[in-house]
Amino acid sequence: MTAWEAAGLPAGIDDLVAGSVLDRDLAVLAVRLDQAQQDTRLPEQPAGSAQLNDLVVAARLAETAVRPG
């Protein structure tokens, strides 16, 4: 199994582009993704989940209150 197949890409992708090129590109993209993850200032977990839940519940309740019957 190639790295691209492991990443979920179709097995026949090697017929379109050389496997070595695909493997190199996948490695480069993985390094860039890891670096971006290290450089980000975003928190591990998003804040405001409770407020978002409250908003969704309020929207759904308002939607059912407006519907006739």
All heavy atoms as a GROMACS GRO file, in nm:
protein
  501
    1MET      N    1   0.086  -0.118   0.000
    1MET     CA    2   0.000   0.000   0.000
    1MET      C    3   0.090   0.124   0.000
    1MET      O    4   0.182   0.135   0.078
    1MET     CB    5  -0.090   0.000   0.124
    1MET     CG    6  -0.171   0.127   0.137
    1MET     SD    7  -0.275   0.138   0.285
    1MET     CE    8  -0.395   0.014   0.251
    2THR      N    9   0.059   0.216  -0.090
    2THR     CA   10   0.137   0.340  -0.096
    2THR      C   11   0.089   0.437   0.011
    2THR      O   12  -0.018   0.420   0.070
    2THR     CB   13   0.123   0.406  -0.234
    2THR    OG1   14  -0.012   0.453  -0.248
    2THR    CG2   15   0.158   0.312  -0.346
    3ALA      N   16   0.167   0.541   0.032
    3ALA     CA   17   0.129   0.644   0.129
    3ALA      C   18   0.000   0.713   0.085
    3ALA      O   19  -0.082   0.751   0.167
    3ALA     CB   20   0.241   0.746   0.145
    4TRP      N   21  -0.017   0.727  -0.046
    4TRP     CA   22  -0.138   0.793  -0.097
    4TRP      C   23  -0.260   0.707  -0.074
    4TRP      O   24  -0.367   0.756  -0.041
    4TRP     CB   25  -0.122   0.828  -0.245
    4TRP     CG   26  -0.037   0.949  -0.259
    4TRP    CD1   27   0.097   0.954  -0.272
    4TRP    CD2   28  -0.080   1.086  -0.254
    4TRP    NE1   29   0.141   1.084  -0.277
    4TRP    CE2   30   0.034   1.167  -0.266
    4TRP    CE3   31  -0.204   1.146  -0.240
    4TRP    CZ2   32   0.029   1.305  -0.265
    4TRP    CZ3   33  -0.208   1.286  -0.240
    4TRP    CH2   34  -0.093   1.363  -0.253
    5GLU      N   35  -0.247   0.575  -0.091
    5GLU     CA   36  -0.360   0.486  -0.060
    5GLU      C   37  -0.392   0.491   0.088
    5GLU      O   38  -0.509   0.493   0.126
    5GLU     CB   39  -0.327   0.342  -0.102
    5GLU     CG   40  -0.323   0.324  -0.253
    5GLU     CD   41  -0.268   0.188  -0.293
    5GLU    OE1   42  -0.189   0.128  -0.218
    5GLU    OE2   43  -0.308   0.143  -0.400
    6ALA      N   44  -0.289   0.497   0.171
    6ALA     CA   45  -0.310   0.509   0.316
    6ALA      C   46  -0.381   0.638   0.350
    6ALA      O   47  -0.456   0.645   0.448
    6ALA     CB   48  -0.177   0.499   0.390
    7ALA      N   49  -0.360   0.743   0.268
    7ALA     CA   50  -0.425   0.871   0.291
    7ALA      C   51  -0.566   0.874   0.235
    7ALA      O   52  -0.635   0.975   0.244
    7ALA     CB   53  -0.343   0.984   0.229
    8GLY      N   54  -0.609   0.762   0.175
    8GLY     CA   55  -0.746   0.755   0.127
    8GLY      C   56  -0.765   0.790  -0.020
    8GLY      O   57  -0.877   0.802  -0.067
    9LEU      N   58  -0.657   0.808  -0.093
    9LEU     CA   59  -0.669   0.839  -0.234
    9LEU      C   60  -0.685   0.709  -0.314
    9LEU      O   61  -0.645   0.603  -0.268
    9LEU     CB   62  -0.545   0.916  -0.282
    9LEU     CG   63  -0.533   1.055  -0.221
    9LEU    CD1   64  -0.399   1.115  -0.254
    9LEU    CD2   65  -0.645   1.145  -0.270
   10PRO      N   66  -0.742   0.716  -0.431
   10PRO     CA   67  -0.765   0.595  -0.509
   10PRO      C   68  -0.636   0.521  -0.543
   10PRO      O   69  -0.533   0.582  -0.569
   10PRO     CB   70  -0.835   0.645  -0.635
   10PRO     CG   71  -0.834   0.792  -0.630
   10PRO     CD   72  -0.786   0.837  -0.497
   11ALA      N   73  -0.645   0.389  -0.547
   11ALA     CA   74  -0.527   0.307  -0.575
   11ALA      C   75  -0.468   0.336  -0.712
   11ALA      O   76  -0.349   0.328  -0.732
   11ALA     CB   77  -0.563   0.160  -0.562
   12GLY      N   78  -0.550   0.373  -0.810
   12GLY     CA   79  -0.503   0.398  -0.945
   12GLY      C   80  -0.434   0.531  -0.965
   12GLY      O   81  -0.392   0.563  -1.076
   13ILE      N   82  -0.421   0.610  -0.860
   13ILE     CA   83  -0.361   0.742  -0.875
   13ILE      C   84  -0.217   0.732  -0.924
   13ILE      O   85  -0.167   0.820  -0.992
   13ILE     CB   86  -0.371   0.824  -0.745
   13ILE    CG1   87  -0.339   0.972  -0.770
   13ILE    CG2   88  -0.278   0.773  -0.639
   13ILE    CD1   89  -0.455   1.060  -0.750
   14ASP      N   90  -0.150   0.620  -0.891
   14ASP     CA   91  -0.011   0.602  -0.936
   14ASP      C   92  -0.002   0.591  -1.087
   14ASP      O   93   0.104   0.612  -1.145
   14ASP     CB   94   0.050   0.478  -0.872
   14ASP     CG   95   0.085   0.500  -0.725
   14ASP    OD1   96   0.097   0.616  -0.685
   14ASP    OD2   97   0.100   0.400  -0.653
   15ASP      N   98  -0.112   0.557  -1.154
   15ASP     CA   99  -0.112   0.550  -1.300
   15ASP      C  100  -0.109   0.689  -1.362
   15ASP      O  101  -0.068   0.704  -1.477
   15ASP     CB  102  -0.236   0.476  -1.350
   15ASP     CG  103  -0.238   0.331  -1.307
   15ASP    OD1  104  -0.129   0.275  -1.279
   15ASP    OD2  105  -0.347   0.273  -1.300
   16LEU      N  106  -0.151   0.790  -1.289
   16LEU     CA  107  -0.156   0.926  -1.342
   16LEU      C  108  -0.030   1.005  -1.314
   16LEU      O  109   0.013   1.087  -1.393
   16LEU     CB  110  -0.277   1.000  -1.282
   16LEU     CG  111  -0.413   0.936  -1.308
   16LEU    CD1  112  -0.521   1.010  -1.231
   16LEU    CD2  113  -0.444   0.936  -1.458
   17VAL      N  114   0.028   0.982  -1.196
   17VAL     CA  115   0.149   1.054  -1.154
   17VAL      C  116   0.242   0.953  -1.089
   17VAL      O  117   0.197   0.862  -1.019
   17VAL     CB  118   0.113   1.166  -1.052
   17VAL    CG1  119   0.237   1.241  -1.008
   17VAL    CG2  120   0.010   1.261  -1.109
   18ALA      N  121   0.370   0.971  -1.110
   18ALA     CA  122   0.468   0.877  -1.055
   18ALA      C  123   0.453   0.867  -0.904
   18ALA      O  124   0.436   0.967  -0.834
   18ALA     CB  125   0.608   0.923  -1.091
   19GLY      N  126   0.458   0.744  -0.854
   19GLY     CA  127   0.442   0.720  -0.710
   19GLY      C  128   0.543   0.796  -0.627
   19GLY      O  129   0.512   0.846  -0.519
   20SER      N  130   0.666   0.809  -0.676
   20SER     CA  131   0.768   0.881  -0.600
   20SER      C  132   0.732   1.029  -0.586
   20SER      O  133   0.756   1.090  -0.481
   20SER     CB  134   0.905   0.866  -0.666
   20SER     OG  135   0.901   0.920  -0.798
   21VAL      N  136   0.670   1.086  -0.690
   21VAL     CA  137   0.627   1.226  -0.684
   21VAL      C  138   0.514   1.241  -0.584
   21VAL      O  139   0.512   1.334  -0.502
   21VAL     CB  140   0.583   1.276  -0.824
   21VAL    CG1  141   0.520   1.414  -0.815
   21VAL    CG2  142   0.701   1.276  -0.919
   22LEU      N  143   0.420   1.147  -0.588
   22LEU     CA  144   0.308   1.152  -0.494
   22LEU      C  145   0.356   1.137  -0.350
   22LEU      O  146   0.312   1.211  -0.261
   22LEU     CB  147   0.205   1.044  -0.527
   22LEU     CG  148   0.133   1.058  -0.660
   22LEU    CD1  149   0.046   0.935  -0.686
   22LEU    CD2  150   0.049   1.184  -0.663
   23ASP      N  151   0.444   1.042  -0.328
   23ASP     CA  152   0.496   1.021  -0.192
   23ASP      C  153   0.572   1.144  -0.143
   23ASP      O  154   0.558   1.184  -0.028
   23ASP     CB  155   0.586   0.898  -0.188
   23ASP     CG  156   0.508   0.768  -0.204
   23ASP    OD1  157   0.384   0.769  -0.182
   23ASP    OD2  158   0.570   0.666  -0.240
   24ARG      N  159   0.651   1.205  -0.231
   24ARG     CA  160   0.724   1.327  -0.194
   24ARG      C  161   0.628   1.440  -0.160
   24ARG      O  162   0.643   1.507  -0.058
   24ARG     CB  163   0.816   1.370  -0.309
   24ARG     CG  164   0.898   1.495  -0.274
   24ARG     CD  165   0.947   1.569  -0.396
   24ARG     NE  166   0.831   1.622  -0.469
   24ARG     CZ  167   0.826   1.637  -0.601
   24ARG    NH1  168   0.928   1.602  -0.676
   24ARG    NH2  169   0.718   1.686  -0.658
   25ASP      N  170   0.525   1.458  -0.244
   25ASP     CA  171   0.428   1.564  -0.220
   25ASP      C  172   0.353   1.542  -0.089
   25ASP      O  173   0.328   1.636  -0.014
   25ASP     CB  174   0.330   1.575  -0.335
   25ASP     CG  175   0.392   1.634  -0.460
   25ASP    OD1  176   0.507   1.682  -0.453
   25ASP    OD2  177   0.325   1.630  -0.566
   26LEU      N  178   0.317   1.416  -0.063
   26LEU     CA  179   0.248   1.385   0.062
   26LEU      C  180   0.336   1.416   0.182
   26LEU      O  181   0.290   1.473   0.280
   26LEU     CB  182   0.204   1.238   0.064
   26LEU     CG  183   0.127   1.195   0.188
   26LEU    CD1  184  -0.002   1.274   0.202
   26LEU    CD2  185   0.098   1.046   0.183
   27ALA      N  186   0.462   1.382   0.173
   27ALA     CA  187   0.556   1.410   0.283
   27ALA      C  188   0.570   1.561   0.305
   27ALA      O  189   0.570   1.608   0.419
   27ALA     CB  190   0.691   1.347   0.254
   28VAL      N  191   0.581   1.636   0.196
   28VAL     CA  192   0.593   1.783   0.206
   28VAL      C  193   0.467   1.841   0.269
   28VAL      O  194   0.474   1.927   0.359
   28VAL     CB  195   0.620   1.846   0.067
   28VAL    CG1  196   0.604   1.997   0.072
   28VAL    CG2  197   0.760   1.808   0.019
   29LEU      N  198   0.351   1.796   0.224
   29LEU     CA  199   0.226   1.847   0.279
   29LEU      C  200   0.212   1.812   0.427
   29LEU      O  201   0.165   1.894   0.507
   29LEU     CB  202   0.107   1.793   0.200
   29LEU     CG  203   0.093   1.848   0.058
   29LEU    CD1  204  -0.017   1.771  -0.015
   29LEU    CD2  205   0.062   1.996   0.060
   30ALA      N  206   0.255   1.693   0.466
   30ALA     CA  207   0.248   1.653   0.607
   30ALA      C  208   0.336   1.743   0.693
   30ALA      O  209   0.295   1.786   0.802
   30ALA     CB  210   0.287   1.507   0.623
   31VAL      N  211   0.455   1.773   0.645
   31VAL     CA  212   0.546   1.862   0.718
   31VAL      C  213   0.486   2.001   0.731
   31VAL      O  214   0.489   2.062   0.838
   31VAL     CB  215   0.685   1.867   0.650
   31VAL    CG1  216   0.769   1.980   0.707
   31VAL    CG2  217   0.756   1.733   0.664
   32ARG      N  218   0.429   2.052   0.621
   32ARG     CA  219   0.368   2.186   0.625
   32ARG      C  220   0.248   2.190   0.720
   32ARG      O  221   0.229   2.288   0.793
   32ARG     CB  222   0.325   2.228   0.485
   32ARG     CG  223   0.445   2.258   0.396
   32ARG     CD  224   0.406   2.294   0.255
   32ARG     NE  225   0.331   2.420   0.254
   32ARG     CZ  226   0.271   2.469   0.147
   32ARG    NH1  227   0.277   2.402   0.032
   32ARG    NH2  228   0.206   2.582   0.152
   33LEU      N  229   0.170   2.084   0.722
   33LEU     CA  230   0.055   2.078   0.812
   33LEU      C  231   0.101   2.073   0.957
   33LEU      O  232   0.047   2.143   1.043
   33LEU     CB  233  -0.031   1.956   0.780
   33LEU     CG  234  -0.155   1.937   0.865
   33LEU    CD1  235  -0.249   2.057   0.854
   33LEU    CD2  236  -0.228   1.810   0.825
   34ASP      N  237   0.202   1.992   0.986
   34ASP     CA  238   0.255   1.985   1.122
   34ASP      C  239   0.309   2.121   1.166
   34ASP      O  240   0.286   2.164   1.279
   34ASP     CB  241   0.367   1.880   1.132
   34ASP     CG  242   0.315   1.738   1.123
   34ASP    OD1  243   0.193   1.717   1.145
   34ASP    OD2  244   0.396   1.648   1.094
   35GLN      N  245   0.380   2.190   1.077
   35GLN     CA  246   0.434   2.322   1.111
   35GLN      C  247   0.323   2.422   1.135
   35GLN      O  248   0.328   2.500   1.229
   35GLN     CB  249   0.528   2.371   1.000
   35GLN     CG  250   0.601   2.498   1.036
   35GLN     CD  251   0.691   2.482   1.157
   35GLN    OE1  252   0.768   2.386   1.164
   35GLN    NE2  253   0.681   2.571   1.253
   36ALA      N  254   0.221   2.421   1.051
   36ALA     CA  255   0.108   2.513   1.068
   36ALA      C  256   0.037   2.486   1.200
   36ALA      O  257  -0.005   2.579   1.268
   36ALA     CB  258   0.011   2.500   0.952
   37GLN      N  259   0.025   2.358   1.237
   37GLN     CA  260  -0.039   2.324   1.363
   37GLN      C  261   0.044   2.376   1.481
   37GLN      O  262  -0.011   2.426   1.580
   37GLN     CB  263  -0.057   2.173   1.374
   37GLN     CG  264  -0.139   2.130   1.493
   37GLN     CD  265  -0.163   1.980   1.491
   37GLN    OE1  266  -0.091   1.904   1.429
   37GLN    NE2  267  -0.266   1.938   1.561
   38GLN      N  268   0.175   2.368   1.472
   38GLN     CA  269   0.262   2.419   1.578
   38GLN      C  270   0.259   2.571   1.586
   38GLN      O  271   0.268   2.628   1.695
   38GLN     CB  272   0.406   2.372   1.556
   38GLN     CG  273   0.426   2.224   1.578
   38GLN     CD  274   0.566   2.179   1.541
   38GLN    OE1  275   0.654   2.261   1.518
   38GLN    NE2  276   0.585   2.048   1.533
   39ASP      N  277   0.247   2.637   1.471
   39ASP     CA  278   0.252   2.783   1.466
   39ASP      C  279   0.119   2.850   1.502
   39ASP      O  280   0.117   2.969   1.531
   39ASP     CB  281   0.291   2.830   1.326
   39ASP     CG  282   0.435   2.794   1.291
   39ASP    OD1  283   0.512   2.759   1.383
   39ASP    OD2  284   0.469   2.798   1.171
   40THR      N  285   0.010   2.776   1.502
   40THR     CA  286  -0.120   2.836   1.523
   40THR      C  287  -0.136   2.885   1.667
   40THR      O  288  -0.079   2.828   1.760
   40THR     CB  289  -0.234   2.739   1.488
   40THR    OG1  290  -0.358   2.811   1.497
   40THR    CG2  291  -0.239   2.621   1.581
   41ARG      N  292  -0.214   2.988   1.682
   41ARG     CA  293  -0.246   3.038   1.815
   41ARG      C  294  -0.386   2.994   1.856
   41ARG      O  295  -0.437   3.037   1.958
   41ARG     CB  296  -0.236   3.190   1.817
   41ARG     CG  297  -0.094   3.239   1.797
   41ARG     CD  298  -0.088   3.389   1.800
   41ARG     NE  299  -0.161   3.438   1.681
   41ARG     CZ  300  -0.174   3.564   1.647
   41ARG    NH1  301  -0.120   3.656   1.722
   41ARG    NH2  302  -0.241   3.600   1.540
   42LEU      N  303  -0.446   2.907   1.776
   42LEU     CA  304  -0.579   2.859   1.808
   42LEU      C  305  -0.572   2.761   1.926
   42LEU      O  306  -0.476   2.685   1.938
   42LEU     CB  307  -0.642   2.788   1.688
   42LEU     CG  308  -0.671   2.875   1.567
   42LEU    CD1  309  -0.717   2.787   1.451
   42LEU    CD2  310  -0.776   2.978   1.600
   43PRO      N  311  -0.672   2.763   2.013
   43PRO     CA  312  -0.671   2.670   2.126
   43PRO      C  313  -0.698   2.527   2.079
   43PRO      O  314  -0.752   2.505   1.970
   43PRO     CB  315  -0.786   2.721   2.214
   43PRO     CG  316  -0.877   2.792   2.119
   43PRO     CD  317  -0.789   2.850   2.013
   44GLU      N  318  -0.659   2.430   2.160
   44GLU     CA  319  -0.684   2.291   2.128
   44GLU      C  320  -0.833   2.264   2.115
   44GLU      O  321  -0.877   2.191   2.028
   44GLU     CB  322  -0.623   2.200   2.235
   44GLU     CG  323  -0.473   2.190   2.230
   44GLU     CD  324  -0.422   2.122   2.104
   44GLU    OE1  325  -0.484   2.024   2.059
   44GLU    OE2  326  -0.320   2.169   2.051
   45GLN      N  327  -0.911   2.320   2.206
   45GLN     CA  328  -1.055   2.302   2.205
   45GLN      C  329  -1.121   2.439   2.184
   45GLN      O  330  -1.078   2.537   2.245
   45GLN     CB  331  -1.104   2.243   2.337
   45GLN     CG  332  -1.055   2.102   2.361
   45GLN     CD  333  -1.112   2.004   2.259
   45GLN    OE1  334  -1.228   2.013   2.221
   45GLN    NE2  335  -1.029   1.912   2.213
   46PRO      N  336  -1.223   2.446   2.102
   46PRO     CA  337  -1.289   2.575   2.081
   46PRO      C  338  -1.364   2.619   2.206
   46PRO      O  339  -1.412   2.536   2.284
   46PRO     CB  340  -1.386   2.547   1.966
   46PRO     CG  341  -1.411   2.400   1.972
   46PRO     CD  342  -1.284   2.339   2.025
   47ALA      N  343  -1.370   2.748   2.225
   47ALA     CA  344  -1.446   2.804   2.337
   47ALA      C  345  -1.586   2.836   2.287
   47ALA      O  346  -1.611   2.847   2.167
   47ALA     CB  347  -1.377   2.931   2.387
   48GLY      N  348  -1.678   2.849   2.378
   48GLY     CA  349  -1.812   2.892   2.341
   48GLY      C  350  -1.905   2.779   2.302
   48GLY      O  351  -2.010   2.806   2.243
   49SER      N  352  -1.870   2.656   2.333
   49SER     CA  353  -1.957   2.544   2.295
   49SER      C  354  -2.093   2.553   2.363
   49SER      O  355  -2.196   2.524   2.301
   49SER     CB  356  -1.891   2.411   2.331
   49SER     OG  357  -1.775   2.392   2.253
   50ALA      N  358  -2.095   2.593   2.489
   50ALA     CA  359  -2.222   2.605   2.561
   50ALA      C  360  -2.309   2.713   2.499
   50ALA      O  361  -2.430   2.694   2.482
   50ALA     CB  362  -2.196   2.635   2.708
   51GLN      N  363  -2.248   2.825   2.462
   51GLN     CA  364  -2.324   2.933   2.400
   51GLN      C  365  -2.377   2.891   2.263
   51GLN      O  366  -2.490   2.925   2.226
   51GLN     CB  367  -2.238   3.060   2.386
   51GLN     CG  368  -2.201   3.123   2.518
   51GLN     CD  369  -2.073   3.064   2.578
   51GLN    OE1  370  -2.022   2.962   2.535
   51GLN    NE2  371  -2.024   3.130   2.682
   52LEU      N  372  -2.298   2.818   2.188
   52LEU     CA  373  -2.342   2.770   2.058
   52LEU      C  374  -2.459   2.674   2.075
   52LEU      O  375  -2.558   2.681   2.002
   52LEU     CB  376  -2.228   2.701   1.984
   52LEU     CG  377  -2.264   2.639   1.848
   52LEU    CD1  378  -2.318   2.745   1.752
   52LEU    CD2  379  -2.143   2.569   1.788
   53ASN      N  380  -2.451   2.586   2.173
   53ASN     CA  381  -2.561   2.493   2.200
   53ASN      C  382  -2.688   2.570   2.236
   53ASN      O  383  -2.797   2.537   2.187
   53ASN     CB  384  -2.523   2.397   2.312
   53ASN     CG  385  -2.629   2.292   2.334
   53ASN    OD1  386  -2.662   2.217   2.244
   53ASN    ND2  387  -2.682   2.287   2.455
   54ASP      N  388  -2.675   2.671   2.321
   54ASP     CA  389  -2.790   2.753   2.358
   54ASP      C  390  -2.852   2.820   2.236
   54ASP      O  391  -2.975   2.826   2.223
   54ASP     CB  392  -2.751   2.859   2.461
   54ASP     CG  393  -2.714   2.800   2.595
   54ASP    OD1  394  -2.744   2.680   2.619
   54ASP    OD2  395  -2.653   2.873   2.676
   55LEU      N  396  -2.769   2.870   2.146
   55LEU     CA  397  -2.817   2.936   2.025
   55LEU      C  398  -2.893   2.837   1.936
   55LEU      O  399  -3.001   2.869   1.885
   55LEU     CB  400  -2.700   2.997   1.948
   55LEU     CG  401  -2.733   3.061   1.814
   55LEU    CD1  402  -2.827   3.180   1.833
   55LEU    CD2  403  -2.607   3.101   1.741
   56VAL      N  404  -2.840   2.718   1.920
   56VAL     CA  405  -2.906   2.617   1.836
   56VAL      C  406  -3.040   2.577   1.897
   56VAL      O  407  -3.141   2.568   1.826
   56VAL     CB  408  -2.814   2.494   1.817
   56VAL    CG1  409  -2.889   2.378   1.753
   56VAL    CG2  410  -2.692   2.531   1.734
   57VAL      N  411  -3.043   2.556   2.027
   57VAL     CA  412  -3.168   2.518   2.093
   57VAL      C  413  -3.271   2.630   2.079
   57VAL      O  414  -3.387   2.606   2.046
   57VAL     CB  415  -3.144   2.484   2.242
   57VAL    CG1  416  -3.274   2.471   2.318
   57VAL    CG2  417  -3.062   2.356   2.252
   58ALA      N  418  -3.228   2.755   2.101
   58ALA     CA  419  -3.320   2.868   2.089
   58ALA      C  420  -3.373   2.880   1.947
   58ALA      O  421  -3.492   2.906   1.925
   58ALA     CB  422  -3.249   2.998   2.131
   59ALA      N  423  -3.288   2.860   1.848
   59ALA     CA  424  -3.331   2.868   1.708
   59ALA      C  425  -3.432   2.759   1.676
   59ALA      O  426  -3.532   2.783   1.608
   59ALA     CB  427  -3.210   2.860   1.615
   60ARG      N  428  -3.406   2.639   1.724
   60ARG     CA  429  -3.500   2.529   1.698
   60ARG      C  430  -3.633   2.551   1.769
   60ARG      O  431  -3.739   2.523   1.712
   60ARG     CB  432  -3.437   2.397   1.741
   60ARG     CG  433  -3.327   2.354   1.648
   60ARG     CD  434  -3.273   2.219   1.683
   60ARG     NE  435  -3.172   2.180   1.586
   60ARG     CZ  436  -3.088   2.081   1.604
   60ARG    NH1  437  -3.093   2.009   1.716
   60ARG    NH2  438  -3.000   2.050   1.512
   61LEU      N  439  -3.629   2.601   1.891
   61LEU     CA  440  -3.753   2.629   1.963
   61LEU      C  441  -3.831   2.740   1.894
   61LEU      O  442  -3.954   2.733   1.883
   61LEU     CB  443  -3.724   2.665   2.109
   61LEU     CG  444  -3.674   2.549   2.196
   61LEU    CD1  445  -3.635   2.601   2.334
   61LEU    CD2  446  -3.778   2.438   2.207
   62ALA      N  447  -3.762   2.842   1.847
   62ALA     CA  448  -3.828   2.952   1.778
   62ALA      C  449  -3.889   2.902   1.647
   62ALA      O  450  -3.998   2.944   1.609
   62ALA     CB  451  -3.729   3.065   1.751
   63GLU      N  452  -3.821   2.811   1.579
   63GLU     CA  453  -3.871   2.758   1.452
   63GLU      C  454  -3.998   2.678   1.475
   63GLU      O  455  -4.095   2.691   1.400
   63GLU     CB  456  -3.765   2.669   1.388
   63GLU     CG  457  -3.807   2.609   1.256
   63GLU     CD  458  -3.697   2.521   1.198
   63GLU    OE1  459  -3.592   2.574   1.160
   63GLU    OE2  460  -3.719   2.399   1.195
   64THR      N  461  -4.002   2.598   1.580
   64THR     CA  462  -4.123   2.518   1.606
   64THR      C  463  -4.236   2.604   1.657
   64THR      O  464  -4.353   2.573   1.633
   64THR     CB  465  -4.094   2.405   1.706
   64THR    OG1  466  -4.045   2.460   1.828
   64THR    CG2  467  -3.993   2.307   1.650
   65ALA      N  468  -4.204   2.715   1.723
   65ALA     CA  469  -4.308   2.803   1.773
   65ALA      C  470  -4.376   2.880   1.660
   65ALA      O  471  -4.492   2.916   1.669
   65ALA     CB  472  -4.250   2.900   1.875
   66VAL      N  473  -4.305   2.904   1.551
   66VAL     CA  474  -4.357   2.983   1.440
   66VAL      C  475  -4.442   2.895   1.348
   66VAL      O  476  -4.535   2.942   1.287
   66VAL     CB  477  -4.240   3.047   1.362
   66VAL    CG1  478  -4.288   3.113   1.235
   66VAL    CG2  479  -4.166   3.146   1.450
   67ARG      N  480  -4.407   2.769   1.337
   67ARG     CA  481  -4.479   2.679   1.244
   67ARG      C  482  -4.623   2.656   1.291
   67ARG      O  483  -4.645   2.628   1.410
   67ARG     CB  484  -4.409   2.545   1.236
   67ARG     CG  485  -4.280   2.551   1.162
   67ARG     CD  486  -4.226   2.410   1.146
   67ARG     NE  487  -4.098   2.413   1.078
   67ARG     CZ  488  -4.022   2.309   1.066
   67ARG    NH1  489  -4.058   2.193   1.117
   67ARG    NH2  490  -3.908   2.318   1.002
   68PRO      N  491  -4.716   2.665   1.201
   68PRO     CA  492  -4.854   2.634   1.238
   68PRO      C  493  -4.872   2.484   1.257
   68PRO      O  494  -4.815   2.404   1.187
   68PRO     CB  495  -4.937   2.682   1.119
   68PRO     CG  496  -4.841   2.701   1.007
   68PRO     CD  497  -4.704   2.715   1.066
   69GLY      N  498  -4.956   2.450   1.356
   69GLY     CA  499  -5.006   2.322   1.380
   69GLY      C  500  -4.926   2.209   1.412
   69GLY      O  501  -4.936   2.102   1.420
   0.00000   0.00000   0.00000
